């Protein structure tokens, strides 16, 4: 099975400087949390959500037309659905 390439996971690392609230940093360190992993995961999630929102906006007309067609004509092959 071939895996889809995830552009948000290059496998490479780049050092960056972040400014974080000192209370957040202290609480995270006290809890033994890995700041880099958590920041990376949050940024990955935010980038994915933004990419999806951009795709929906770019394809808004097609989505509306497709939904209108399905509402008018029903789902193709609906008669064969088992649920």
C-alpha positions as CSV (number, residue, x, y, z in Angstrom):
1,X,0.0,0.0,0.0
2,X,1.4,3.4,-1.0
3,X,1.4,6.1,1.6
4,X,0.3,9.7,0.6
5,X,3.1,12.2,1.0
6,X,2.4,14.7,3.8
7,X,3.9,18.0,2.9
8,X,3.6,19.0,6.6
9,X,6.1,16.3,7.6
10,X,9.4,16.8,5.9
11,X,11.4,14.9,8.5
12,X,13.9,17.8,8.6
13,X,14.3,20.2,11.6
14,X,14.9,23.9,11.7
15,X,15.8,25.8,14.8
16,X,13.5,28.8,15.4
17,X,13.0,31.4,18.1
18,X,9.6,31.6,19.7
19,X,8.2,34.0,22.3
20,X,6.0,32.3,24.7
21,X,4.3,33.4,27.9
22,X,6.6,32.5,30.8
23,X,3.8,31.0,32.8
24,X,2.9,28.6,30.0
25,X,6.6,27.6,29.6
26,X,7.0,27.0,33.3
27,X,3.8,24.9,33.5
28,X,4.8,22.9,30.5
29,X,8.3,22.2,31.9
30,X,6.8,21.3,35.3
31,X,4.5,18.8,33.6
32,X,7.5,17.4,31.6
33,X,6.0,18.4,28.3
34,X,8.2,18.7,25.1
35,X,7.7,22.3,23.9
36,X,9.0,21.6,20.5
37,X,6.8,18.6,19.8
38,X,3.7,20.4,21.1
39,X,4.4,23.6,19.2
40,X,5.1,21.6,16.0
41,X,1.8,19.6,16.4
42,X,-0.2,22.8,17.0
43,X,1.4,24.5,14.0
44,X,0.8,21.4,11.8
45,X,-2.9,21.4,12.9
46,X,-3.3,25.1,12.2
47,X,-1.6,24.9,8.8
48,X,-3.8,21.9,7.8
49,X,-7.0,23.7,8.9
50,X,-6.0,26.8,6.9
51,X,-5.2,24.7,3.8
52,X,-8.6,23.0,4.1
53,X,-10.4,26.3,4.5
54,X,-8.6,27.7,1.4
55,X,-9.5,24.6,-0.6
56,X,-13.2,24.9,0.4
57,X,-13.2,28.6,-0.6
58,X,-11.4,27.9,-3.9
59,X,-13.9,25.1,-4.7
60,X,-17.0,26.8,-3.2
61,X,-18.9,27.0,-6.5
62,X,-18.2,23.4,-7.4
63,X,-19.3,22.2,-4.0
64,X,-22.5,24.2,-4.2
65,X,-23.2,22.9,-7.7
66,X,-22.6,19.4,-6.7
67,X,-24.8,19.6,-3.6
68,X,-27.6,21.2,-5.7
69,X,-27.3,18.3,-8.2
70,X,-27.5,15.7,-5.5
71,X,-30.4,17.4,-3.9
72,X,-32.3,17.5,-7.2
73,X,-31.3,14.0,-8.4
74,X,-30.4,12.1,-5.3
75,X,-27.2,10.1,-4.7
76,X,-25.9,8.1,-7.6
77,X,-26.2,4.4,-7.0
78,X,-28.3,5.1,-3.9
79,X,-30.5,2.1,-4.6
80,X,-27.5,-0.1,-4.0
81,X,-26.6,1.3,-0.6
82,X,-26.7,-1.2,2.3
83,X,-27.1,1.5,5.0
